Amino acid sequence: MIRQGKKEDAHKIAKIKIDNWRRTYQNIFPDDFLEKLELNHETKKYLNNLENRNVIVYETEEPIAYCYYGNRTEKIFPEYKAEVFALYVKNDCQEHGVGTKLLQDAIKDLAKEHNKILLWCAKENTRAISFYQKNGLEIIGEDVENIGGKDVEKVALGISIEKEKTTSYQLKKSANYIEKEDSIAIYTNPDLIFLKEEPRNWFKRIIHHEEILDIPQKFVNYLLKKEVIEASN
């Protein structure tokens, strides 16, 4: 189950990160840097992320993975306005699709406001790079970051989201309607149609040009067939 992160998750999430880093970044980050990773410090970082970024957690009987993401302001790759900052899965829970589900949820959420999303990955972490590429991200560039006194090469992976194009509709000139207390009566030639409950609300949303992605296509097709509505230019 994926849910929003909570303060109560802090210690368990911090331990997942530390264990993950010590396993993943052996021979990539300095050994003494990895050894000095401290639970209370990582707990505070998690709580700070909880206040300033979006945090989601994958939970079975307890949290086994987490991801945090949000807006970015870095000057490098400025066209990418959103970032997946971290994605960590408990070492013994990997290879079961948990990371994929978290990544997909994060990208889906960010795509509501952004069409270009990136994340950073250590260049030597080829396993992670392959994982992200399988999920649709592509390498867009490189940089270097000093981590624990060592210059670590990293790659940026990005994804561009194509917004779904939605068709809008308008009431045909040959159709008229009257809204009553609990229904809408639509006059067409030669039909008289009464809409109640959900169909009534769907019809109002269509003619007021509101979001229609969740309106059943069968209902839209019915109105088109009855020549109640037509596609807008």
BELWOLIN-V302335 format. One record per residue. SS is DSSP state (A for helix, B for strand, O for the rest). PHI is phi in whole degrees, 0 to 359 (none if undefined). OMEGA is omega in whole degrees, -180 to 180 (none if undefined). Layout:
ss & phi & omega
SS & PHI & OMEGA
SS & PHI & OMEGA
This chain:
ss & phi & omega
O & none & 176
B & 258 & 179
B & 217 & 176
B & 288 & 178
O & 293 & 180
O & 233 & 177
A & 299 & -178
A & 296 & -179
A & 279 & -164
A & 309 & -175
A & 294 & -179
A & 293 & 178
A & 293 & 180
A & 299 & 179
A & 292 & 177
A & 301 & -180
A & 296 & -177
A & 298 & 180
A & 298 & -179
A & 296 & -179
A & 297 & -177
A & 294 & 178
A & 275 & -173
A & 287 & -170
O & 257 & 171
O & 301 & 179
O & 69 & 175
O & 249 & 174
O & 263 & 179
O & 302 & -178
A & 300 & -178
A & 292 & 177
A & 295 & -180
A & 294 & 180
A & 293 & -177
O & 275 & 176
O & 303 & -169
O & 236 & -172
A & 301 & -178
A & 296 & 179
A & 295 & 180
A & 291 & 176
A & 296 & 178
A & 296 & 178
A & 296 & 178
A & 297 & -179
A & 296 & 177
A & 294 & 176
A & 298 & -180
A & 298 & -180
A & 277 & -170
A & 246 & -178
O & 221 & 175
B & 276 & -179
B & 235 & 175
B & 238 & -174
B & 233 & 172
B & 261 & -173
B & 235 & 166
O & 252 & 171
O & 278 & 177
O & 206 & 178
B & 301 & 178
B & 238 & 180
B & 195 & 175
B & 206 & -179
B & 214 & 171
B & 230 & -170
B & 204 & 179
B & 167 & -180
B & 284 & 178
O & 235 & -178
O & 232 & -179
O & 297 & -178
O & 283 & 179
O & 287 & -174
O & 53 & -174
O & 295 & 180
O & 289 & 177
O & 268 & -173
O & 267 & -177
B & 227 & -176
B & 215 & 166
B & 269 & -171
B & 281 & -178
B & 200 & 175
B & 213 & -177
B & 231 & 178
B & 240 & 178
O & 309 & -171
A & 307 & -176
A & 272 & 179
A & 243 & -179
O & 281 & -180
O & 69 & 178
O & 235 & 177
O & 85 & -178
A & 295 & -180
A & 298 & 179
A & 299 & -179
A & 295 & 178
A & 295 & -180
A & 298 & -180
A & 297 & 178
A & 295 & -180
A & 296 & -180
A & 296 & 179
A & 300 & 180
A & 292 & 180
A & 296 & -177
O & 292 & 176
O & 295 & -178
O & 237 & -174
O & 230 & 177
O & 249 & 176
B & 226 & -175
B & 229 & 177
B & 227 & 171
B & 209 & -180
B & 250 & 180
B & 212 & 176
B & 302 & -175
O & 299 & -180
O & 281 & 179
O & 275 & -173
A & 295 & 179
A & 297 & 180
A & 292 & 179
A & 301 & 178
A & 298 & 178
A & 300 & -179
A & 293 & 179
A & 296 & 177
A & 295 & 180
O & 262 & 170
O & 96 & 178
O & 271 & 180
B & 233 & 178
B & 292 & -178
B & 245 & 180
B & 169 & -178
B & 224 & 176
B & 201 & 178
B & 231 & 178
B & 229 & 177
B & 276 & -179
B & 235 & 179
O & 63 & 180
O & 89 & 180
B & 238 & 176
B & 284 & -177
B & 249 & 176
B & 286 & 179
B & 223 & 179
B & 242 & 174
B & 261 & 176
B & 245 & -176
B & 232 & 176
B & 220 & 177
B & 254 & -177
O & 259 & 175
O & 272 & 179
O & 289 & 176
O & 291 & 177
O & 276 & -180
O & 250 & 178
O & 273 & 176
O & 255 & -176
B & 231 & 177
B & 222 & 179
B & 290 & 178
O & 291 & -179
O & 297 & -178
O & 277 & -179
O & 248 & 177
B & 225 & 179
B & 218 & 176
B & 233 & 179
B & 268 & 177
O & 256 & -174
O & 299 & -176
O & 235 & -178
B & 201 & 174
B & 234 & 177
B & 257 & -179
B & 249 & 179
B & 256 & 173
O & 235 & 178
O & 249 & 18
O & 247 & -169
O & 264 & 169
B & 239 & -174
B & 245 & 176
B & 248 & 179
B & 245 & 179
B & 231 & 175
A & 51 & -175
A & 300 & 178
A & 304 & 178
A & 298 & -179
A & 290 & 177
A & 299 & -179
A & 298 & 180
A & 298 & 180
A & 293 & 180
A & 296 & -175
A & 284 & 176
O & 262 & 175
O & 59 & 176
O & 269 & -180
O & 302 & -176
O & 238 & -177
O & 301 & -177
O & 263 & 174
O & 276 & -178
O & 306 & 180
A & 299 & 178
A & 300 & -180
A & 291 & 178
A & 299 & 180
A & 298 & 179
A & 297 & 180
A & 293 & 177
A & 295 & -179
A & 296 & -180
O & 278 & 179
O & 58 & 176
O & 272 & -179
B & 232 & 175
B & 213 & -180
B & 294 & 178
O & 278 & 176
O & 281 & none
